[in-house]
Amino acid sequence: MSNSNTTNPTNAEPLFSDNFTVNHITIEYSLYSYRLSTKFPFGTAHSTTKHRNNALFQLTIGGSTTYGEAGLPPKRKHVYCADIQDCHLFVQSWSTTFKELLLVPLAKVTVEKLLATVAVPLRCALQEDTTEWSRVVKCALLAIQQCDIAKEGKSFATAGQAMIEVAVISAVAQRLNVPTYTLLGINGADSSRPTFYTASLNDDIAITLESASFGKEITPHLKIKLNNNPEQTQNILATLHESENKNEKDDERPAVKWCVDANCAWTPTLAIEMLAIIQSHINFIFQCLFHVICFTIFIYHIFQIHNIFSGSQFRHASWYHQCKHIY
């Protein structure tokens, strides 16, 4: 390994960076903190902010530069588990393991286990490429799973894992000159279609209405942040639907599909009360309770609501296959 030079994509100094050469392939990576200002105050059940300090990971392999990002809301146990310091710790741990893996041949069984965890198009691309560049990529992906912080099961690890994984997969896509979504097995016809826009929780309902109106210009799928206040929930949903009904006749856009996100703020007892309020208004429920699997079964049997999503559980294949009709 030998040193090289890195570039800076932001005005800030990197929190962490490293650069070296392995078998004539230059590898560089850096972690940056960068500040985003929100168009509207962004409120959840736990906090309201007007800016975010996100994490940006820059990766260069053999002259090809890609990026991965981690969105970092204010930290809260069991809900938002990572901040920029946690991402820093993860990148350091990943870097150590990555460089260790680069020094030894990869066992065939290790590569097979790795490739079994990725989407089929990406798997095929990495199986067909037997170059040193491909070996570097496989080591980078393995290090995401095998670094100390990942193996210890730290709750904040997923933010760093996702951030680096996006940068690595994007590097493969860039090398093959294909969109990243192709390697993930996503239909190209759907790739540029917006998904959800979030109208955040605010004490001033006018701000939520303004935010929802802005979101409707982008997508018919609107997500509304809620807390543990049934009265406020009823007021928010009633006001939003009243506003929607007023504009419906003159609006040629698709009808809005509403969902709600309580960010783990409900207890099972409160959930019964909340679901009685929202079930006639919404299409999806996001992250209502931390213990999602038990709560999903509970809601399904009482309300027959199938569409419940938890980002914290979605990464696990066993959960996804067992609950494939529950999002």
N, C-alpha and C positions, 0 to 999 in steps of 0.2 A: 504494500500500500504506500502511496505517496500523495502529497498534498497538491491541491489545485486552488482555484479562486471561486468565490461565490458571488452572486449578484443580490441586490436588495430590492424587492418589489414594493416596499413601503418606505415611508419617511422615518420609520423607527428602526432602531438597532434590533437585531434578532435576539430573542431570549435564549436560543440555543442554535448552534450551527456546527456542521462538520463537513469536511470534504477530503476525498482521497481517490486514488486510482487503483483498480483491481484488474489485472490482466488487460491493460490498455483501455479500460472503460472508466471514465471519470464519473464519480458519484458525489453529488452535493445535496445537502438538505438543510433547511432552516425553519425555525418556528418563530412566528411573529404574533404579537398582540395588536389588534387594530380595533378602532372605535367606530361603531355605527350609530348614527342618530336615526330615530324612528320618526315616521311621518306623523303618527299619532301616539300619545302616551300608551304604552303597552302594559295592560294590567292583567294579572292572573289572580288565582285565589290566594297567592302568597306574596305578591309584590307588584309594584307599578314602577316602570322605568321609562326614561326618554332616550336612553342609549344602551348599547351593548358593547362589551369588550370581548370580541370573539377571538378565536385562534385560527391562524392561517399557516398551513404547512406547505412549504415549497420544496419540490423534489426534482432533481436533475439527474438523469441516467444517460450517459453517453451523449450529452448535448441536447437532450429532449427534456423540456421543463414542464411540469404539471403542478397542480395545486389541489389541496384538500382543505376543507373548512370545518370547524366545529362551532356551532352556535352555543353560546354560553349564557343562559338566563341566570339571574341571581341564585346562588347555590342554596339548596334545601334538601335535607336528608330524605332519601327514598323517592324524591321527585326529580330535582335537578342536581345531579351528583358531582358535576365537574366544574371547576373554574380554570382560569388560565394557568395557575400554578400546578394544578393536577395534569393538565395537558403537557406542561413542561416536564414533569416527572415521568409521564408515560413516554414521551419522545426520547428522553435520556435512556430509559430502560430498553426501549425498542432499538435504539442506536447501538447499545452495547451488544445485544443479542444478534442484531443484523451483521455486525462486523465479525462476530465469532462464527456465525454460520458461513460467511464468505470464505473463511480460511480452511474449511474442510469440505470434502465431497458430500453431496446430498445423497443419502441412502434412497434407493428406489421406493421402498415402502413408505418413507417419510413423504416423498413427493406424491405418491398415490393417495395418501391420507389427506394431504393438503388439497389436491385437485378435486377430491370427493366433496369438499366443502364449498366449492365455488360454482357459479352458474355454468351450464353446459357450454355455451359459446366460448367463455373465457377458458374453461378447462381444455377444450379442443385446441385453442390458440396456443396455450402453454405446452400442451403435449407435442404439438407439431414443431415447435421452435426448440431446437436442441443447442442453440448458440449460448455463448457465455452471457450475453445480455439477458436471455431468458432465465439463466441460473440466478443472476442477480435479482431479477424480479421475484422468483420463487423464494429466495432467501428473505427478501423484504416482506413478502406475505407471511411466511413462516414466523418471522420475528414478531409480527403483530399478535400471533397466537402464543408464542413460546417465551416472550420476554417475562421477566420476573413479576412485573405488576399484573400482567394478564393471567399468569398461572396462579397468582395469589388471590385472584377473583376480586380485586379491588372494585368497588362500585363505580368509581369514576373512570375505569379503564375504557368503557365503550366509546366515550367521546374521542379519545386519542386513537383508538382502533379504527373507528369510522373515518376520521380525518385522514390518517395515513393510507388506509385502504383505498379511498377515493383517488388519492394522488397516484398510487401504484397502478390501479386499474386504468386510470386515464393515460398513464404512460404507455401501457400496452395498446390501448386504442389509438393513441397518437402514432405509435410505431407501425400499426397496421393500416393507418389512415381510414379508420372507421369511427362512427360515433360511439361514445362510451356505452350508451344504452344498448347497442348491438351486442356487446360482450356480456351484458346482464340479461339477455334474452327478452328484452322489452320490445314490443311491437313498435316499429318506427312510426306508424300512423298515429300512435298515441304519445309519442315522445315529447312533442312540443306543446301538448295541451296542458294548460294550467290545472293544478289539482285544487287544494284548499287555500283559501285566503282566511286569515284569522282577524275577526273583529274583537278586539280585546275588551276586557272588563274595565269599566270606568264608573265612578260615582255619578258622573254627568252622562246621562243616557244619550244626550245629543252627540257626544264624541263617538260613542259606539255606533250610532246611526250614521254619522258621517263616514266612519271607517268602513262600515258595511256597504254603504253606497259606493265608496271607492273600490272596494273589493269586487262588487258586481260588474264593474267595467272590465275585470280581468277574467273572472270565472263565476259560474253559477253555484259553485260549491263553497259555501261560507261556514266557517267554524266560529262559534260563539264561546268565549270564555265565561265560565260560571264559578261561583264560590259556594259556600255552605249556607247561604241565605235564601230560603224559599221565596220570601216576599219579593226580594230583588230579582230573583230568577223569573218569577211570574211577570213582573213589570218589564224586564228586558225582552222576553219572548213576545209578550203581547204588543209592546211598542214596535218591535221589529216587524212583526207580521202585519200590524196595522199599516205601517209605512209601505210594506211590500204590496199589500192589497190596493192601496191608493194608486200605485204606479203601474200595477199589473196590466191594465187595459191599454195604456199607451206605450208599453215596453215590449219590443219585439224580441228581446233576448230570452234565452231559456229560463224556465221557472227556477227560482232559487231552491237548492237542496241544502237544508240546514243540518248542522250537527253541533254538538256541544262538547266542551272539554273542561272538566272540573279539576284537572291536575291533582288527582288523588285527594281531594278535599272532603269527600263524602265518607260517612260511616254507613254500614248496612241499614241501620234504622233510618238515617237521613235519606238514603238512596230511595227507599220506598216512597217517601214523601215527594222527593224531587222527580222521580220517574212518573208519578201520577200527574205532575205538572207538565212535564216535557213530552210525554210519549205521543201526544197528538200533533206535535209541532216538528219533530226532528226525524232524521234518517239514520244518524250515527251517534254513538257515544264514545268519546275518547277518554282514556285514563281517569275513570271515575274513582277508583279505589286502588290502593297499592297491591293488595292481594287479588290480582285480576282474575286468576283462573277460578277460584272459589266464587268470586262475585259474579263472573260471567254465567256460571251454572245457576246461581241464585236468580239473576235477572231473567235468564231464559225461561226458567220454570214459572216465574210469576207473571212476566209481561210478554213472553214470546218475542223479545227484541233480539234479533240475531246480530246486528251490526255494532259490535263493541270492539274498540281497538285500543291496544296498549303498545306504544313504541318500545317500552322496556322489555316486553315479552316477545316481540316480533322476531328478534334475532335468532331465537331458538327454533330449530327445524321441527323438533318434536311437538312444540306448542303449536306451530303453524299447521302441521298436518292434522293434529287432533281437533283443531278448531278452525278448519279452513273456511267455514262459512261465517266466522266471527272476525271482524276486522278491528 
